[in-house]
Amino acid sequence: MDDKILEHFKKDKYAESLGISIEKVEEGYAEVTMSVNENMVNFHGTTNGGVIFSLADAAFAYASNSYGQTAVGLTITMNYMQAGVVNEKLKAVAKEDNKSNRIGLYRIEVLNQKDELIALAEGMVYRKKEMFIN
């Protein structure tokens, strides 16, 4: 992984505000983690779906932009499998399923610390011509 790409990803202020950490990035692949705090739960006392979505979206963004070429999301579909809880560490893993010159398809799994599936997403990006690093 190019250090310039990783440094670019670390400029993600939204991910930083949620406490999302980049664990691993390779071409077409990313792993990120986040600990759920009491400000991230809904009125049922479980992890808010938007928080889970944001974690998956960060992994999706890092995996799809891991080549240094600007990739922008076209669509993402999220399926919630079970609830998350406070003080739980969640991990999102994004893997590239298909890559062409213009389109990329990614599968994103969100897992709890027991490696149980919390959510499953599929996302598609459009690849612009420009590179965001030199």
Backbone as CSV, one residue per row, in Angstrom:
resi,resn,N_x,N_y,N_z,CA_x,CA_y,CA_z,C_x,C_y,C_z
1,MET,0.847,-1.185,0.000,0.000,0.000,0.000,0.884,1.236,0.000
2,ASP,0.599,2.113,-0.929,1.306,3.379,-1.052,1.024,4.239,0.185
3,ASP,2.079,4.723,0.827,1.920,5.553,2.026,1.133,6.832,1.743
4,LYS,1.242,7.373,0.518,0.500,8.583,0.151,-1.008,8.321,0.162
5,ILE,-1.400,7.140,-0.277,-2.823,6.781,-0.283,-3.331,6.676,1.150
6,LEU,-2.579,5.995,1.991,-2.980,5.839,3.391,-3.065,7.197,4.092
7,GLU,-2.118,8.071,3.838,-2.158,9.418,4.425,-3.385,10.189,3.938
8,HIS,-3.740,10.002,2.679,-4.942,10.648,2.140,-6.190,10.153,2.867
9,PHE,-6.272,8.844,3.105,-7.424,8.266,3.815,-7.540,8.803,5.237
10,LYS,-6.416,9.089,5.865,-6.422,9.574,7.251,-6.972,10.996,7.372
11,LYS,-7.250,11.642,6.239,-7.864,12.980,6.241,-9.383,12.903,6.390
12,ASP,-9.931,11.721,6.514,-11.378,11.507,6.611,-11.862,11.920,8.003
13,LYS,-12.298,13.164,8.114,-12.708,13.726,9.414,-13.961,13.063,9.976
14,TYR,-14.877,12.645,9.114,-16.089,11.979,9.595,-15.733,10.641,10.246
15,ALA,-14.919,9.859,9.567,-14.495,8.573,10.133,-13.744,8.797,11.448
16,GLU,-12.896,9.798,11.465,-12.149,10.120,12.682,-13.091,10.481,13.827
17,SER,-14.143,11.246,13.527,-15.085,11.659,14.573,-15.832,10.470,15.186
18,LEU,-15.975,9.394,14.425,-16.637,8.178,14.933,-15.654,7.216,15.604
19,GLY,-14.382,7.540,15.548,-13.371,6.663,16.138,-13.039,5.469,15.255
20,ILE,-13.258,5.598,13.953,-12.958,4.511,13.017,-11.455,4.459,12.781
21,SER,-10.885,3.268,12.944,-9.452,3.050,12.733,-9.234,2.189,11.502
22,ILE,-8.268,2.576,10.709,-7.883,1.775,9.545,-6.916,0.703,10.018
23,GLU,-7.305,-0.553,9.864,-6.465,-1.666,10.294,-5.601,-2.208,9.166
24,LYS,-6.182,-2.272,7.961,-5.448,-2.846,6.829,-6.064,-2.358,5.527
25,VAL,-5.217,-1.980,4.584,-5.675,-1.614,3.243,-4.704,-2.215,2.236
26,GLU,-5.261,-2.918,1.279,-4.518,-3.438,0.139,-5.349,-3.112,-1.088
27,GLU,-4.808,-3.335,-2.271,-5.575,-3.054,-3.475,-6.866,-3.869,-3.476
28,GLY,-8.013,-3.162,-3.495,-9.313,-3.816,-3.529,-9.777,-4.398,-2.212
29,TYR,-9.124,-4.028,-1.106,-9.443,-4.629,0.198,-9.196,-3.613,1.313
30,ALA,-10.077,-3.631,2.323,-9.867,-2.779,3.498,-10.541,-3.382,4.723
31,GLU,-9.905,-3.189,5.873,-10.461,-3.551,7.178,-10.411,-2.315,8.058
32,VAL,-11.541,-2.003,8.701,-11.609,-0.889,9.642,-12.337,-1.352,10.900
33,THR,-12.049,-0.702,12.023,-12.698,-1.053,13.290,-13.229,0.200,13.977
34,MET,-14.158,-0.042,14.899,-14.750,1.043,15.681,-15.334,0.450,16.956
35,SER,-15.155,1.138,18.066,-15.782,0.735,19.322,-17.076,1.514,19.491
36,VAL,-18.141,0.817,19.835,-19.458,1.433,20.003,-19.544,2.037,21.402
37,ASN,-19.868,3.333,21.471,-20.057,3.971,22.775,-21.528,4.315,22.983
38,GLU,-21.861,4.832,24.151,-23.266,5.078,24.480,-23.916,6.168,23.629
39,ASN,-23.112,6.994,22.944,-23.653,8.008,22.040,-24.014,7.441,20.667
40,MET,-23.759,6.153,20.473,-23.996,5.521,19.178,-25.171,4.549,19.195
41,VAL,-25.949,4.566,20.271,-27.072,3.628,20.358,-28.395,4.345,20.130
42,ASN,-29.381,3.574,19.713,-30.713,4.111,19.468,-31.586,3.948,20.714
43,PHE,-32.873,4.216,20.589,-33.794,4.141,21.725,-34.042,2.716,22.208
44,HIS,-33.592,1.710,21.456,-33.682,0.317,21.918,-32.435,-0.095,22.696
45,GLY,-31.433,0.793,22.729,-30.191,0.478,23.414,-29.224,-0.334,22.559
46,THR,-29.486,-0.412,21.258,-28.608,-1.141,20.340,-27.928,-0.155,19.390
47,THR,-26.875,-0.604,18.747,-26.108,0.261,17.854,-26.995,0.807,16.741
48,ASN,-26.967,2.113,16.583,-27.753,2.772,15.548,-27.328,2.255,14.172
49,GLY,-28.297,2.007,13.313,-28.016,1.503,11.970,-27.126,2.432,11.160
50,GLY,-27.254,3.721,11.382,-26.416,4.687,10.672,-24.951,4.570,11.056
51,VAL,-24.695,4.217,12.301,-23.323,4.012,12.765,-22.720,2.787,12.072
52,ILE,-23.487,1.713,12.011,-23.029,0.493,11.334,-22.804,0.783,9.853
53,PHE,-23.728,1.511,9.248,-23.597,1.884,7.838,-22.333,2.708,7.616
54,SER,-22.068,3.658,8.505,-20.883,4.512,8.364,-19.593,3.701,8.430
55,LEU,-19.545,2.713,9.305,-18.363,1.856,9.393,-18.178,1.077,8.090
56,ALA,-19.259,0.492,7.582,-19.197,-0.252,6.323,-18.807,0.673,5.172
57,ASP,-19.355,1.876,5.160,-19.074,2.831,4.097,-17.610,3.247,4.091
58,ALA,-17.008,3.381,5.268,-15.580,3.730,5.338,-14.735,2.612,4.726
59,ALA,-15.024,1.366,5.077,-14.281,0.237,4.501,-14.453,0.207,2.987
60,PHE,-15.674,0.426,2.528,-16.006,0.471,1.101,-15.194,1.564,0.398
61,ALA,-15.141,2.735,0.990,-14.412,3.865,0.395,-12.917,3.572,0.304
62,TYR,-12.340,3.030,1.369,-10.901,2.768,1.368,-10.544,1.656,0.380
63,ALA,-11.342,0.601,0.334,-11.064,-0.495,-0.601,-11.182,-0.030,-2.046
64,SER,-12.217,0.728,-2.348,-12.463,1.137,-3.736,-11.506,2.227,-4.211
65,ASN,-10.932,2.979,-3.289,-9.973,4.023,-3.647,-8.523,3.590,-3.429
66,SER,-8.310,2.333,-3.122,-6.986,1.825,-2.760,-5.978,1.818,-3.904
67,TYR,-6.429,2.065,-5.121,-5.527,2.111,-6.275,-4.985,3.520,-6.526
68,GLY,-5.491,4.492,-5.756,-5.085,5.878,-5.957,-5.912,6.587,-7.015
69,GLN,-6.855,5.865,-7.599,-7.763,6.421,-8.604,-9.061,6.797,-7.906
70,THR,-9.586,7.972,-8.189,-10.805,8.434,-7.543,-11.985,7.529,-7.896
71,ALA,-12.599,6.964,-6.861,-13.783,6.124,-7.014,-14.882,6.731,-6.148
72,VAL,-16.056,6.919,-6.734,-17.177,7.510,-5.998,-18.332,6.513,-5.960
73,GLY,-19.005,6.452,-4.824,-20.095,5.506,-4.648,-21.282,5.797,-5.552
74,LEU,-21.795,4.752,-6.179,-23.024,4.849,-6.963,-24.210,4.324,-6.156
75,THR,-23.985,3.210,-5.472,-25.056,2.608,-4.685,-24.456,1.718,-3.603
76,ILE,-25.205,1.571,-2.532,-24.842,0.617,-1.490,-26.141,0.086,-0.891
77,THR,-26.188,-1.213,-0.723,-27.341,-1.875,-0.118,-26.870,-2.526,1.178
78,MET,-27.575,-2.238,2.268,-27.179,-2.757,3.579,-28.256,-3.686,4.112
79,ASN,-27.834,-4.840,4.573,-28.723,-5.801,5.226,-28.255,-5.982,6.665
80,TYR,-29.122,-5.655,7.605,-28.788,-5.781,9.021,-29.193,-7.167,9.496
81,MET,-28.257,-7.909,10.073,-28.489,-9.295,10.460,-28.792,-9.441,11.954
82,GLN,-28.109,-8.649,12.782,-28.367,-8.660,14.219,-27.910,-7.348,14.828
83,ALA,-28.362,-7.086,16.030,-28.078,-5.815,16.698,-26.675,-5.803,17.291
84,GLY,-26.096,-4.617,17.291,-24.841,-4.393,17.993,-25.136,-3.788,19.349
85,VAL,-24.150,-3.795,20.235,-24.351,-3.302,21.600,-23.218,-2.365,22.018
86,VAL,-23.461,-1.605,23.081,-22.474,-0.676,23.635,-21.232,-1.447,24.077
87,ASN,-20.086,-0.806,23.930,-18.774,-1.329,24.311,-18.301,-2.492,23.449
88,GLU,-18.977,-2.714,22.349,-18.588,-3.769,21.425,-17.658,-3.165,20.373
89,LYS,-16.645,-3.922,19.973,-15.770,-3.481,18.887,-16.252,-4.139,17.606
90,LEU,-16.592,-3.299,16.630,-17.057,-3.792,15.336,-15.943,-3.672,14.309
91,LYS,-15.949,-4.588,13.353,-14.980,-4.579,12.256,-15.736,-4.673,10.943
92,ALA,-15.361,-3.845,9.986,-15.915,-3.930,8.634,-14.796,-4.350,7.691
93,VAL,-15.114,-5.322,6.854,-14.160,-5.840,5.874,-14.779,-5.676,4.489
94,ALA,-14.101,-4.921,3.630,-14.570,-4.706,2.262,-13.651,-5.441,1.299
95,LYS,-14.259,-6.232,0.409,-13.504,-7.004,-0.582,-14.060,-6.708,-1.970
96,GLU,-13.155,-6.520,-2.885,-13.541,-6.258,-4.270,-14.001,-7.557,-4.928
97,ASP,-15.201,-7.526,-5.483,-15.726,-8.680,-6.213,-15.473,-8.559,-7.706
98,ASN,-15.472,-7.316,-8.213,-15.307,-7.101,-9.642,-14.749,-5.708,-9.868
99,LYS,-13.791,-5.593,-10.772,-13.191,-4.294,-11.095,-13.049,-4.172,-12.601
100,SER,-13.570,-3.075,-13.128,-13.350,-2.746,-14.531,-12.756,-1.346,-14.582
101,ASN,-12.580,-0.816,-15.770,-12.027,0.539,-15.893,-12.942,1.595,-15.294
102,ARG,-14.240,1.332,-15.289,-15.195,2.350,-14.828,-15.992,1.972,-13.588
103,ILE,-16.208,0.696,-13.365,-17.101,0.255,-12.284,-16.369,-0.725,-11.361
104,GLY,-16.696,-0.665,-10.078,-16.180,-1.625,-9.110,-17.312,-2.107,-8.225
105,LEU,-17.313,-3.395,-7.914,-18.336,-3.990,-7.047,-17.660,-4.556,-5.815
106,TYR,-18.211,-4.247,-4.632,-17.602,-4.618,-3.358,-18.617,-5.274,-2.430
107,ARG,-18.128,-6.248,-1.661,-18.915,-6.908,-0.620,-18.318,-6.450,0.706
108,ILE,-19.164,-5.991,1.608,-18.702,-5.472,2.891,-19.407,-6.223,4.020
109,GLU,-18.626,-6.845,4.888,-19.164,-7.532,6.061,-18.838,-6.727,7.303
110,VAL,-19.817,-6.558,8.188,-19.591,-5.942,9.489,-19.736,-7.050,10.522
111,LEU,-18.681,-7.228,11.315,-18.619,-8.315,12.288,-18.430,-7.766,13.690
112,ASN,-18.957,-8.488,14.680,-18.685,-8.104,16.067,-17.403,-8.799,16.524
113,GLN,-17.040,-8.615,17.791,-15.770,-9.178,18.269,-15.790,-10.696,18.399
114,LYS,-16.970,-11.299,18.270,-17.084,-12.769,18.241,-17.063,-13.286,16.806
115,ASP,-16.809,-12.395,15.850,-16.832,-12.692,14.407,-18.210,-13.115,13.913
116,GLU,-19.250,-12.633,14.593,-20.629,-12.863,14.150,-21.010,-11.761,13.170
117,LEU,-21.765,-12.114,12.155,-22.175,-11.161,11.135,-23.258,-10.226,11.683
118,ILE,-22.948,-8.952,11.726,-23.889,-7.916,12.173,-24.644,-7.344,10.972
119,ALA,-23.906,-7.109,9.880,-24.521,-6.549,8.671,-23.718,-6.978,7.449
120,LEU,-24.412,-7.006,6.332,-23.800,-7.363,5.062,-24.219,-6.330,4.031
121,ALA,-23.245,-5.788,3.306,-23.545,-4.754,2.314,-22.888,-5.095,0.981
122,GLU,-23.467,-4.518,-0.060,-22.875,-4.605,-1.385,-22.874,-3.195,-1.947
123,GLY,-21.729,-2.764,-2.446,-21.610,-1.412,-2.967,-20.964,-1.372,-4.333
124,MET,-21.348,-0.368,-5.109,-20.793,-0.187,-6.444,-20.234,1.227,-6.564
125,VAL,-19.067,1.342,-7.180,-18.444,2.648,-7.404,-18.244,2.899,-8.884
126,TYR,-18.151,4.183,-9.191,-17.748,4.636,-10.518,-16.317,5.138,-10.387
127,ARG,-15.448,4.697,-11.266,-14.049,5.121,-11.244,-13.844,6.286,-12.212
128,LYS,-13.451,7.416,-11.647,-13.125,8.576,-12.479,-11.756,8.360,-13.110
129,LYS,-11.436,9.165,-14.090,-10.149,9.025,-14.777,-8.971,9.517,-13.937
130,GLU,-9.216,10.522,-13.073,-8.118,11.136,-12.344,-7.643,10.301,-11.160
131,MET,-6.353,10.446,-10.905,-5.717,9.864,-9.724,-5.711,10.952,-8.656
132,PHE,-5.914,10.586,-7.388,-5.925,11.608,-6.342,-4.573,11.748,-5.663
133,ILE,-3.603,10.947,-6.074,-2.232,11.108,-5.573,-1.296,11.207,-6.772
134,ASN,-0.114,11.758,-6.534,0.892,11.863,-7.613,2.013,10.889,-7.378
